[in-house]
Each structure stands twice: as structure tokens, then as C-alpha cells.
Amino acid sequence: MHNYLDFEKPISDLEAKILELKNLAAEDQSVDTSEEIARLESRARDAMVDIYAKLTPWQKTQVARHPQRPHFIDYQTSLFTDFTELAGDRKFANDDAIQAGFARFRGQAVALIGQEKGSDTKSRIRHNFGSARPEGYRKAIRIMELADRFNMPVVTLVDTAGAYPGVGAEERGQAEAIARSTEMCLNMRVPVVSVIIGEGGSGGAIAIATGNRVYMLEHAIYSVISPEGAASILWRDSTRAKEAASNMKITAEDLKSLGVIDGIISEPVGGAHRDPQKVIAATGDVIASALADLSQRNDLRGDRRKKFLEMGRNL
């Protein structure tokens, strides 16, 4: 069953009528509803195109958080083969919020790292809703060190509201782990390609997204803090998140114009959850193109450092 967002009510009403007519036709085959169904389907398509052509930043935030949006595991199973997951940080524990290991991408050996939010209650609890603890970032560092040693490109898929802010995480060095992971990204001599597939929240995202190429899905968001968090700080009122989102420049279009990301991957009309395989395939093509380009470059570490140092200097 499709989960509709609040601004999708015109679409949900039309698609409910379409389903009702299809059920009627199935129950009584003497009733011809094909013409009316076709008319309503056309109206639903037009409504979807119209709504998604003018989404506000807050509406894009809702799309980025859609529970049926494809997550890390969907990309991993569709785009990569021979994925071998490595667990644990060799210091404290394993963190399932970050999935990491080695795989083949279109025949090429790569390291694959990303946040997994989960798709149902059990898996969301297991993956801590994609919010990693220090062990997750130390696991990512471990994988990146191996990739650098064995000259394997790194692909990261970012989808997190932010690093886990719990007391235990802070006691075990959350900030230090994020900083070390970011440092490792900057220091690697191999290509690093990052894609924001849903939410890119604060240091929890940048810790694995400091890449030579950084891309965003069309309706993904990327920000220093969540809209709710920004509203709580600015106005002490998290209910003003919609207002905060409109002022934070968190959309792919905003960040491309600011030079924070390198490109935008188009989504199907209605969002990635409407046609997951189409957007996953498009993401794979972008990753392949980026890796091919980066394989021809000599000073990947220098290029990466220059890219991030220059952000904001020409505004």
C-alpha cells in the first residue's frame, strides 16, 4: 500500500477512485470502467507532475524521508555484486547503522559504505534509523584504510538524519570518530564518489561524504542540521521546521548553485519511491561515469582537499 504525504492528497483521492473502479470492474465484468479509469489516471499523472514541479524545501524534506524510499540495501543489492560486509570497529562493537564492505561494481572492485535506515520497525531499530554511533564511523575508517591500501575506489551512499547523539555515543568519542572519518576521506589516494540518496544530516553525513565527486538525488536534502533542530535553536519552536527548511538552502538545486555538490540525479515524477529501480539505475550510471573520470586523474587527494577548501570562498 502506498504511503501518501500530506501534500499529495489530490493524487491520493484520484488514485483511490481509480482503485475503487478497478475493484468494481473485477467484481462485475459486465461493467466497463476502462474509459473512466483512463481519464482519472491522466488527471492523477497531471496532478503529480504539477505538484512535484513546485515542491517547497519542506515538501522535499518529506519526500527525502518517505518510508518507501529506496535505502542503502536496495542500492547495494541492485548495483553491486559479491558484496562482502565487514563488521565491527576492532575497538568496541559493531554498528548496523553503517553498512560497509567490499563489492564489485560493474566488474570493478570497490569499497562500499553507507547508512541504512531500515524498512520496518524491527530493521529500523536494528539500524538505529540510520543514525550511527562512534563504532559505525570507526568501522567506515577501517574499510577506507583497507581500500586505500589495496588501491580500490570508495563509493559511499549517504542517508542519515545525523549521527546518534546519545550519552553513550558521546562518552565513546562521537565527535572524534566523525572528525577522524572526515580526515580519512580527505587523505585517501583513491577515488571517492558519494551520493546523498535521502537525508544528508550534519557531521553524520559529511563523515563519509567528503568525496572527489558528491551527487544528490533530486529530492534529497543535505544540511548542517535538521529543519526541526534549526527551528528549535533559532525560535525555540520545532514546529517552525517548515519555515527553517525554506531558509536553510538544503535542496539539491540550492547546493548545486552553491558548489557544495557536483551534480543532481533526476528522480521519477512522484519521487524515488514511485520507481525505485529507475532511480537506482540512474545512480549507477552516474557513479560509473564519475569513477571513469577520476581514474584518469593523478592527484586525487589534492583535488579533493582543494574542492572542499574552496567552498564558500567565491560567494
C-alpha positions in Angstrom: 0.0 0.0 0.0 1.3 3.4 -0.9 2.0 5.9 1.8 0.9 9.4 0.7 2.4 12.6 2.0 0.1 15.3 3.2 0.6 17.5 0.1 -0.2 14.5 -2.1 -3.9 14.5 -1.1 -5.2 15.4 -4.7 -3.2 12.4 -6.0 -4.4 10.1 -3.3 -8.0 11.0 -3.9 -7.8 10.3 -7.6 -5.8 7.0 -7.1 -8.4 5.9 -4.5 -11.2 6.4 -7.1 -9.1 4.5 -9.7 -8.7 1.6 -7.3 -12.4 1.6 -6.5 -13.3 1.4 -10.2 -10.8 -1.4 -10.8 -12.3 -3.4 -7.9 -15.8 -2.7 -9.3 -14.8 -4.0 -12.7 -13.2 -7.1 -11.1 -16.3 -7.9 -9.2 -18.7 -7.3 -12.1 -17.1 -7.8 -15.5 -20.3 -6.5 -17.3 -19.4 -3.0 -16.0 -17.0 -1.2 -18.3 -14.9 1.3 -16.3 -11.9 1.5 -18.6 -12.7 4.9 -20.1 -13.3 6.5 -16.7 -10.1 4.8 -15.3 -8.1 6.2 -18.2 -9.5 9.7 -17.6 -8.7 9.5 -13.9 -5.2 8.1 -14.5 -4.5 11.0 -16.8 -5.7 13.5 -14.2 -3.6 11.8 -11.5 -0.5 12.0 -13.7 -1.1 15.7 -14.4 -1.6 16.4 -10.7 1.6 14.6 -9.8 3.6 16.5 -12.4 2.1 19.8 -11.3 2.7 19.1 -7.6 6.3 17.8 -7.9 7.3 20.6 -10.3 7.0 23.1 -7.5 7.9 21.4 -4.3 8.9 23.6 -1.3 12.1 22.7 0.6 9.9 21.3 3.4 8.0 19.1 1.0 11.3 17.9 -0.4 12.3 17.0 3.2 9.2 14.9 3.5 10.0 13.1 0.2 13.6 12.5 1.3 12.2 10.9 4.5 9.5 8.8 2.8 9.4 5.4 4.4 9.2 3.7 1.0 12.1 5.5 -0.5 14.9 3.1 -1.6 17.6 2.7 1.0 21.3 1.6 1.1 20.4 -2.1 0.9 18.2 -1.5 -2.2 21.2 0.1 -4.0 23.6 -2.5 -2.7 21.6 -5.4 -4.0 20.8 -3.8 -7.4 24.0 -2.2 -8.3 26.7 -4.2 -6.6 27.7 -7.9 -6.8 29.7 -10.1 -4.5 29.2 -7.7 -1.5 31.1 -8.9 1.5 30.2 -7.0 4.6 32.8 -6.4 7.3 31.5 -5.8 10.8 33.0 -4.1 13.9 35.4 -1.4 14.6 38.0 -3.6 16.3 37.7 -1.4 19.4 34.2 -1.7 20.9 31.3 -3.2 18.8 29.6 -3.3 15.5 27.1 -0.6 14.5 24.5 -1.7 12.0 23.5 1.9 11.1 26.6 1.9 8.8 26.9 -0.9 6.4 30.4 -1.3 4.9 32.4 -3.9 3.0 33.8 -4.7 -0.4 31.9 -5.5 -3.6 32.1 -5.4 -7.4 30.6 -2.5 -9.3 30.2 -3.4 -13.0 33.2 -5.7 -12.7 35.4 -3.3 -10.7 36.4 -4.0 -7.1 35.2 -1.2 -4.8 34.7 -0.4 -1.2 31.1 0.3 -0.4 30.0 2.3 2.7 26.6 3.7 3.6 23.9 4.4 6.2 20.9 2.1 6.3 17.7 3.3 8.0 15.7 0.1 7.8 12.3 -0.6 6.2 10.1 -1.8 9.0 10.0 -1.5 12.8 12.4 -4.4 13.5 15.0 -3.3 10.9 14.7 0.4 11.9 15.5 -0.5 15.5 18.4 -2.7 14.4 19.9 0.0 12.2 19.0 2.8 14.7 17.1 4.6 12.0 20.4 5.3 10.2 22.0 7.3 13.0 25.4 5.9 13.6 27.3 5.6 16.8 31.2 6.1 17.0 31.6 2.4 16.2 30.0 3.0 12.8 32.4 5.7 11.8 35.4 3.8 13.1 34.2 0.8 11.0 34.0 3.2 8.0 37.6 4.3 8.7 38.7 0.7 8.8 37.2 0.0 5.4 38.6 3.2 3.9 42.1 2.3 5.2 41.9 -1.1 3.5 40.6 0.4 0.3 43.5 2.9 0.3 46.0 0.2 0.9 44.7 -2.0 -1.9 44.0 0.8 -4.4 40.2 0.3 -4.5 37.8 3.2 -5.2 35.3 4.1 -2.5 31.6 4.6 -3.1 29.5 6.0 -0.2 25.7 6.2 -0.1 24.5 8.8 2.5 21.1 8.6 4.2 21.0 9.8 7.8 19.3 12.4 9.8 22.6 12.8 11.7 25.0 10.9 14.0 23.4 9.4 17.1 23.5 12.0 19.9 23.1 9.6 22.9 25.1 9.8 26.1 26.9 6.5 25.4 27.9 7.7 21.9 29.3 10.9 23.3 31.2 9.1 26.0 32.8 6.8 23.4 34.0 9.8 21.3 31.3 10.5 18.8 32.8 13.9 17.7 36.3 12.5 17.4 35.1 9.5 15.4 33.3 11.8 12.9 36.4 14.0 12.6 38.7 11.0 12.0 36.3 9.6 9.4 36.2 13.0 7.6 40.0 13.2 7.8 40.3 9.7 6.3 38.1 10.7 3.4 40.3 13.7 2.7 43.6 11.8 3.0 42.8 8.8 0.7 44.7 8.4 -2.5 41.9 6.6 -4.3 38.7 8.0 -5.9 35.8 8.7 -3.6 32.3 9.1 -5.0 29.5 10.0 -2.7 25.7 10.1 -3.3 23.1 11.6 -1.0 20.2 9.2 -1.6 17.9 10.6 1.1 18.9 12.7 4.0 22.4 14.1 4.5 22.4 15.3 8.1 25.3 17.3 9.6 28.6 15.7 10.5 26.9 12.3 10.4 26.7 12.7 6.6 29.9 14.6 5.9 32.0 11.9 7.7 31.5 9.6 4.7 30.6 12.2 2.1 33.9 14.1 1.7 34.4 12.8 -1.8 36.0 13.8 -5.1 32.5 13.8 -6.5 29.4 14.4 -4.5 26.0 13.9 -6.0 22.4 14.3 -4.7 19.2 12.7 -5.8 16.7 15.4 -7.0 14.5 15.3 -3.9 17.3 14.5 -1.3 18.3 17.1 1.3 21.7 18.0 2.7 22.1 20.3 5.7 24.2 21.2 8.7 21.3 20.5 10.9 17.7 19.2 10.5 15.0 21.8 9.9 13.5 20.8 13.3 16.8 21.3 15.0 17.4 24.7 13.4 13.9 25.8 14.4 14.5 24.7 18.0 17.7 26.8 18.1 16.5 29.9 16.2 13.0 30.2 17.6 12.9 27.5 20.4 10.0 26.0 18.5 10.5 22.8 16.4 7.0 23.3 14.9 8.6 26.1 12.7 10.6 23.5 10.8 8.8 24.3 7.6 10.0 27.9 7.9 13.5 26.8 8.8 13.7 24.5 5.8 12.8 27.3 3.4 15.7 29.4 4.6 18.5 26.8 5.0 19.3 26.1 1.4 19.0 22.3 1.8 17.8 21.2 -1.6 19.8 19.7 -4.4 19.2 22.8 -6.6 20.4 25.2 -3.9 23.5 23.2 -3.1 24.4 22.7 -6.8 24.3 26.5 -7.2 26.5 27.0 -4.2 29.1 24.5 -5.4 28.6 22.1 -2.5 27.6 19.2 -4.8 28.8 18.3 -8.3 25.5 17.1 -9.8 21.9 16.2 -9.4 20.4 12.8 -10.2 16.9 13.0 -11.5 14.1 11.1 -9.8 10.9 9.8 -11.4 7.9 12.1 -11.1 6.5 11.4 -7.6 9.8 10.7 -6.1 12.3 7.8 -6.0 9.8 5.6 -4.1 7.5 5.6 -7.2 10.0 3.8 -9.4 13.0 2.6 -7.3 14.7 0.6 -10.0 14.7 3.6 -12.4 16.4 5.9 -9.9 18.8 3.2 -8.7 19.9 2.5 -12.4 20.4 6.3 -13.0 22.5 6.5 -9.8 24.6 3.6 -11.0 25.3 5.3 -14.3 26.4 8.5 -12.5 28.7 6.5 -10.2 30.2 4.7 -13.2 30.8 7.9 -15.1 32.5 9.5 -12.1 34.8 6.6 -11.4 35.8 6.5 -15.1 36.7 10.2 -15.0 38.5 10.0 -11.7 40.6 7.0 -12.8 42.3 9.4 -15.3 43.4 11.9 -12.6 46.7 11.9 -10.8 46.4 14.0 -7.6 43.0 12.8 -6.2 43.9 13.8 -2.7 45.0 17.2 -3.7 41.9 17.7 -5.9 39.6 16.6 -3.0 41.2 19.0 -0.5 41.1 21.9 -2.9 37.4 21.2 -3.7 36.4 21.5 0.0 38.7 24.3 0.9 37.2 26.4 -1.9 33.6 26.0 -0.8 32.1 29.3 0.1 35.1 31.4 -0.9 33.6 32.7 -4.1 30.1 33.6 -2.9 
